[in-house]
Amino acid sequence: LDRAVTPPFVATICGLEDITNFDRRFTSIAPILIPQEESLTEEAQESFRDFEWVADWVG
């Protein structure tokens, strides 16, 4: 809480999409996209029916 311990490593981040701090075995895996309709149950879909907010950082 006091931030009295200096971390052994401080990551350098060059931007929102910078992945240089992740191991290549994870960044080399092709993503598998799941359509929204298949990823949420009917009940969950209903919970988000009128949800319109999008984060400022989404382009």
Rosetta blueprint (number, residue, H / E / L):
1 L L
2 D L
3 R L
4 A L
5 V L
6 T L
7 P L
8 P L
9 F L
10 V L
11 A L
12 T L
13 I L
14 C L
15 G L
16 L L
17 E L
18 D L
19 I L
20 T L
21 N L
22 F L
23 D L
24 R H
25 R H
26 F H
27 T H
28 S L
29 I L
30 A L
31 P L
32 I L
33 L L
34 I L
35 P L
36 Q H
37 E H
38 E H
39 S H
40 L L
41 T L
42 E H
43 E H
44 A H
45 Q H
46 E H
47 S H
48 F L
49 R L
50 D L
51 F L
52 E L
53 W L
54 V L
55 A L
56 D L
57 W L
58 V L
59 G L
